[in-house]
Amino acid sequence: MPSAWHTLGRGAMGVRPGYAPETAAYLDYIESQGVPADATRSALLDAFIGGLAADGVLTRLDALYLLIGHADLATRVNIVSPGAYTLTKVNSPLFTADGGWADNGGAGYLDSGFNISSASGRKYAQNDAGIGGAVLGGSTSAAAFIGAGANALIVASTGLAMRSRLNQGSNNDLSGFTTPKAVMGVDRTGSNLGQRYRAGTAQTAFTTASAAPTNDTFKVLTNNGSAFSGQTVGLAWVGQSVGAAGQAALRSRYVVFATALGLTPE
């Protein structure tokens, strides 16, 4: 744990002894935007951000959003590269401090501006791609809670299925779950191969042929700006495939963070 920073107190921005560089970059950025984290929250953030850096996850992502936080803006910052692809609010989505984001009655969403088909320097690719996120609350829905257009989405859907598409033209459904509340992720690792994950655990692989990524941007609370899940979302990511270890790390570090704030993630 980054105890040195708390022992020494805080100096100038960028001087954060004991914290991972990735954590320090995020903390410096949100402080520069007027929403600094206190010492207790900073330690929790270091366990999440620094932990995922050590796990090798951050280098495979284009964007990662921890949507549970003390301030609206702090949750919309891209942890992978603070200042790039900050989530923009569209139609007044609802933020609850330490409670996540919701669509506020069926119109609001968050848009990253990250185009999965054309963003400069993107890691996301047709046959090496990953998206994921966490539903914190709400009922089942036939609309996506994250996605980027028609062929890259995850739905915690009617019938308690996990419905997904990842650079493909048809859905893959997994059924048998008792709640839409979970961390869910999908990796594509080849032209005819991919893997779905729920609660950090690998589910059935899929062999649907790949298609070129949609010319669209990665969004939260919707995939297209016109259909909304009605669910509360606490985490979202997009980039390359992260594999079984990466999926497990994203889920476990998110659960630790959310639980420390009094939430009950799954």
Secondary structure, DSSP 8 states (H G I E B T S, - for coil): --HHHHHH---STT--TTS-HHHHHHHHHHHHTT----HHHHHHHHHHHHHHHHTT-GGGEEEEEE--SSSHHHHHS-SSSTTSS--EEES--EEETTTEEE-TTTT-EEEEEEETTT-TT---BTTBEEEEEEEEE----SS-SEESSTTEEEEEETTTEEEEEESSSS-EEE---S-S-EEEEEEEEETTEEEEEETTEEEEEE--------S-EEEES-SSSS-----EEEEEEEES--HHHHHHHHHHHHHHHHHHTT----
